[in-house]
Amino acid sequence: MMLLNDHRILFGSALALFLFLTFYIAIIPAMENQKINNPLPRQAKVLTNAERAGKMVYIENGCVACHTQQVRSVEMDNVFGKRPSIAADFAINRRTDFWRNTANLMGTQRAGPDLTSVGERQPSAEWHLIHLFQPRAAIEASIMPSYEFLFIERDYLQPGDVEVKVPQKFLKNKGKKIVATQKALLLVAYLKSLKQTDYTDKSIVPDFLYKQAKKDQSGAPGGENLPNGGELFTANCASCHQANGEGVPGAFPPLKGSPVATGGDLQLYVTIIMKGYDPRPEFATMPPVGTNANFTAEDVTAIINHERTSWGNNAKKVTLDEIKVIMEKIK
């Protein structure tokens, strides 16, 4: 046969078959899929230049090896997002460049938490910077390596410097000022941009697959049906104030024995939760956690009652009506 006797015809035929199958099986279906795989309604806009550059820092430092960006349809993943991830979540992404298709950093394992909505769970840039410089300063049991090389030490701050308020016990050279480099700031900008788009059509996006029995939460003052304050605290507050309520000296203030948490100025307390706090130079700025997380009056009441009765705090619980009045007043 001519096909077998002439190597040019043989290899040419094989190449033609390979190209045909490549287009028919891979390229054409992918192009068709792109036409129907549109971004979700209300999806966040394309990354800014700073966020895109931060994504490259994320890739450069191998963060995808330990962190995922995909919420699975199992109950244990509901702390990482409002719902399971779907294909349309990634439709807004584009190739990194002509040679690299690293647009979707979904990851394959979790040595650290999923980052799908880390920009909502932890909106504080200062927290991210402290965590990058020394993870144990933010989370005592963290196994994440330190990224000190993304920071520089100075004796004195210079104009434009972004100081990172790292507790002294984590500094090799005591008294030095820790300043974030441009790469650190870009990486934090990218992390803060990671927010899962809420999907309003619940008939298309399912709830989490496995459901756990809800706990009885009727033990609030006056029989109010409040969410679990401990769970809300763990999801939104513990990364800074720590699970034991003791905070991190020099970075995040304690709630254990705090005059704000146990005192009678509820308006100040609610305002801090909803609008943030920045009165003390020795601590990092607290972002508007409640506003960012869309806390309801029930959520705020549950968190306050948890903080006022935990870690040895023994303050009187607040009522939902009290908090509703304050939240209406501080709008």
N, C-alpha and C positions, 0 to 999 in steps of 0.2 A: 504493500500500500504506500502511496505517495506520502500520506500523513506520517507514517512510521519511518520512511526512508530518508526524508528530508527534514533535518533538525530545525530549519528555519520555519517550515510550515507547522511542525509539531509545537514548538515553543510559541509561535505566533498564535496558533489556535488556543493553546492553554491560556495565554495572556488575554485574548479576546473573551474567552469564557469567564476568566477571573474578573475582568472589568465589567462585563455584563451582570454577573451575580452581585458585584459590589454595588452597582447602581440600583439593581432591581430589589435587592434584599436590605441594603443599608441606607443608601443616600436618598432614594425616592421616598421610602416610607418616613424617613426622618423629616424630609421637607414637607410632606403632607401633614405629619404630626404637628409641625410648627404652626400650621395654619389654624388648627383647632385648639392648640394648647395655649390659650391666652392667659395673661395675668388675671388675678382675681379682682373683682370690683373693689375699689377703695384701697388697692394694694399700694404700698409705699412707692414713692418715686424711685427712679434709677439712682444709684449711689452718686453722691457728690464726688468731686475730684479728690477731696481729702479722705473720704470714706473708701474710695476705690484704691487709693494709695495705701490706706491702712489694711485693706484686704490683702495686698501684696506683702505687707509686713507679716500678716497672719500666716500666709503661705510660706514665706521665707523662713519663718521660725518653726515650721512643722506643727502648728497648733492643731491641725486636723488629725494628727496621730492620736490625740487624747480626747478631743472634743467632737461630738457630732453636731449636726444642724438638721436633725430630722426627729419629729415627735411620732413615736409609734402608737398604734391603736391598742394600747394596753393601759390599764388603770395606773400603773406605776409611773407612766410618763406624763400624767396630767399636771405634774408640778412644773413641767417644762413648757407648756403652752396651753392655749384655750381649747385646742382640738388636735386631732391627729393631722400630720402633714399630708398634703395631697400633691399631685404632679403640678398643678397650676401654681403652687407656691414658688416653684423654681423657674417659671416661664419668663420672668423678668430678667433673669441672668443672661449674660452673654459670655462668649469666649474671652479668656484673659488676653490672648493675642492670637496671631495666625497659627502658631505652633502648639499652643497649650490650651487644652479644654478643661481648665480647672475652675469653671464658673460656679459649679455646685459643690460646696465643701461639706457634703453630707456625712463623711466619716464612716468608720466601721466599728469603732469600739469607744467606750467611755471610761477613761481613767479619771476624767473630770466630768462635770455636769454638761448636759446638752445646752447649746447656746442659741437655739432658735429664737427665743424671746428674752435674751439676757439684757437687751437694751431697756426692756420694761421692768424686769425683775431687779435690775441694779442700774438705775439711771445716773448714779453719781460718778463723774469722771475722776474725782479724787480717790474713791474707793478702788476703781480699776487701776489707777497709777500705783497706789500702795500695794495692791495685790500683785501687780507685775513685778515691782521691785523686790518684795519679800512676801510671798503668799502666806507664810505663817503669821504675819502681822495682821492679816485680815481674817484668816481661818486657821485656827490653831492646829488642826489635824491635817491640813492640806499636804498632799504629796507632790504638788506641782513644783517644778524647779524654779529658781529665782532667775529673773531676767534683768539683773543689775546692769548688764552691758547696754541696756536701753536708757540708762540714766548717767548723769555725771555729778561729781562732787565739786562744790565750790565753797570757798571761805565766806564769800559775800555774794548776795544775789545781784544780778545785772538786769538792766531794763529788758523787759520781755520774758524773763525767766518764769517758768511755772514750777513753783516749789512743791515738793511732795513731802507731806508731814509724816515721815516715818518715825515710829517710836524709837527712842535713843538706844534701847537694848538691842535693836536689830542693825545698828550702824557699826561698821568696822572702825571708822574714824569718828569718834564722838565729837559733836559740835559742828560737824560739817553740814552744809546745806545740800540737800538732794534735789537735783533739777532734772526734769523730764526732757529727753531729746525730742527732736521732731518726729522720729520714728515711733517713739512711745505715744506721743499725742495723736499721731495718725492711726495707730492701732486701736487706741481707746475710742477714737471717732468711729471706726468701723464697728467695734463691739457695741457701742451705744446705738448704732443704726439697726441692729438685729432685733426686729420686732415682728411677731407673727400677726398677719392681717386677720382681723375677725371676719368671719364669713356669715352673712346675714341669712342666707338660704339654708336653714338647718336640715331641709329634706335632702340636700345634695351631700353635705358634709356630715358624716355620722358622729355620734357621741363616742366616747371611749368604749372599747369593746367590752372590757370587764368592769363590772360595777360592784362596788363594795357597799355593804349596808351602812346607811347613814347613822351617825351617832346621835344619841338623844341630846339635844342642845337646848332643852327647855328650862334649864336651871338658872336662867338669868333673872335679875331683879324684876319683880312684877310679872313673872311668867313670860317675858319677852322671848321670842323665838329668834335667837341670834346665831350667826355662824360660829365656828370653832375659833376662838381667839388665839389659841396656841398654834394652830395650823397657819393662820394668817400671819402671825408673828414670825414663824419659821420661814415662810415663803417670802416675806417682804422686809423683815427687820433684823433677823438673826445674823445675816452676813456681816453687818456692821456692829450691832450691839451684842452679838454672840448669844449662843443658846443659854448660857448661864446668866445673862443680863449684866455682865461685868464690863462689857465693851473692850476696847483696846487702848491702854494708856497712851496718850500722845496722839491718838488718831480718832477714836470714836468714844463718846462719853458713855458711862455706865447708866443703866436704868435701875439697877439694884440700889436701893436707898436714895434714888434721885429725888430731889425736892420738887421737880416738875411732875414726875410720875406719881408721886405720893401726895402732892400738895392739893390745894383747893382751887387753883386758878385753871379751871377747865378750858376756858377760852384760849389761853396760851397753849395748853396741851393739844387741843384740837387743831389750832393754827399751825403748830410745829408739824403735826402729822400730815396735814393737807398741803401746806405751803412751804415747808422746809424751815431751816434754821441756820443762821450764820453769825452768832454774836460773840463767839469765843475764838481768839486766834490760836489757842492751843489744840483745837480740834478741827477736823475737816468739816467742810460745809455739808449740811444735810440737804438733799434735794427734796422737792415736793412729792414725797412718796405716795401720799394719798391721792393727789391729783393725777399723777402718772398712772396709778393703778385703778383709777375710777372707783375709789372707795365710796361705799354708801354709808349712811349714818349707822346702819347695823354693823358694818365692818369696823368702823371707828370705835363704836361702843364695845365690841367684842375684844379688840386689841387693847384698848385702854383698861378694861377689866382684867385682862390677862396680865398686863404689866403691873397693875396696882395690887395684884394678889400673888405674884410669883417671886421667887428668889428671896423670900423673907419679907417682902413688902406686904403690908397689912392695912392698906388704905380702903376706904369705903368704895364699893362698886358704884358706877354711875348708871343712870337709866337712859334708855333710848330717847325718851322725850327731851332730856337735858341736852343730849348731843345734837338732836335735830334742830333745836332752837339755836345753838351755837353755830352749826354749819350753815344755817340760813343767814345768820348775822354776818359771817365772815366771807360770804360769796363775793 
